[in-house]
Amino acid sequence: MKKIIGLLLACFLAVPTVSFAHTHVQTTVPENGATVTAPLKEIKLTFETHIEKISTVTVTKDGQKISLASQKVEGHDLIASLDQPLENGSYTVNWEIVGEDGHVMKDSIAFKVDVKDEAKEENTQAAGKDSEKKQDATQSEQHQKSAVANDEKTENNDSSSFFVIMIIAIVVVVGALLLIFRKKKA
């Protein structure tokens, strides 16, 4: 009995905690909750690890699916190219990926498109260049904040998985010790 318990404990401790991890989205372009003010013809999702080629993405506006020119997987990235720039409105991007660990992960982001008319853009082109620089700086800040938030979520997921594993390990060890001590008394 001691050998069986020792073998089970050794097997349990030999399993790396990485096998309990899942692949989550790291960054998105556009970002979740963002308002896009320039024509958008491509959506890019970057994940924490390599994703499989069978991963898919869909874009919807008011529940209606938007046709994509193409979608491709390049390492950690899932890229959706659009036939034409998105019209103004609210959009949802849904994805279903198979991560490096073989687990299927599903999630979504939402964003808005608010592109000004071309006639208005011609009148404000000079001012637009300055606002583009400000917008790029703002998007860069939002991107950094989003990356930090995603890192915090990942750390929380990792720590909660570790916590669960440790509780299970403690229960197994205590149970094994109780069995051993009961047999010694008998």
Buried (B, 14 or more C-beta within 10 A) or exposed (E): EEEEBEEEBEEEEEEEEEEBBBBBBBBBBBBBEBEBBBEBEBBBBBBBBEBEEEBBBBBBBEEEEBEBEEBEBEEBBBBBEBEEEBEEEEBBBBBBBBBBEEEEBEBBBBBBBEBEEEEEEEEEEEEBEEEEEEBEEEBEEBBEEBBEEBEEEBEEBBEEBEEEBEEEEEEBEEEBEEEEEEEEEE
